[in-house]
Amino acid sequence: MLTEAGTALIEPARTAVRSLETACADIAAEHELREVGLDIEAMPSQSVEPLTTMIRASSTRCPLGAVNIRTAFTSRDVVDMAHTGATGLGLIAASKPFADKDVLFHAAGEQ
């Protein structure tokens, strides 16, 4: 039988255990995130800028493990690598949106 004091502590104890479990899960997720790497396929000129600025800016918000940058010489090569999953991110230079309905494109800026 719980005393009155013991009964009063049940819910705070459960809350503390749930908070500890959440904290442990958050730490594990952060650890896994830092071990995850990112493969980037980019055309040569974009490998220097804007890619270096993008990596520097994003690494302060979302620390990553290794970032592997490979060079492709045509926009089509970059898109093909992204489309097949051979790379996690493709960066191209284009004067207009690239016509490929199976790949999601985001404008990263202008040079």
Secondary structure, 3 states (H helix, E strand, C coil): CCCHHHHHHHHHHHHHHHHHHHHHHHHHHHHHHHHCCEEEEECHHHHHCCHHHHHHHHHHHCCCCCEEEEECCCHHHHHHHHHHCCCCEEECCCCCCCCCCCCCCCCCCCC
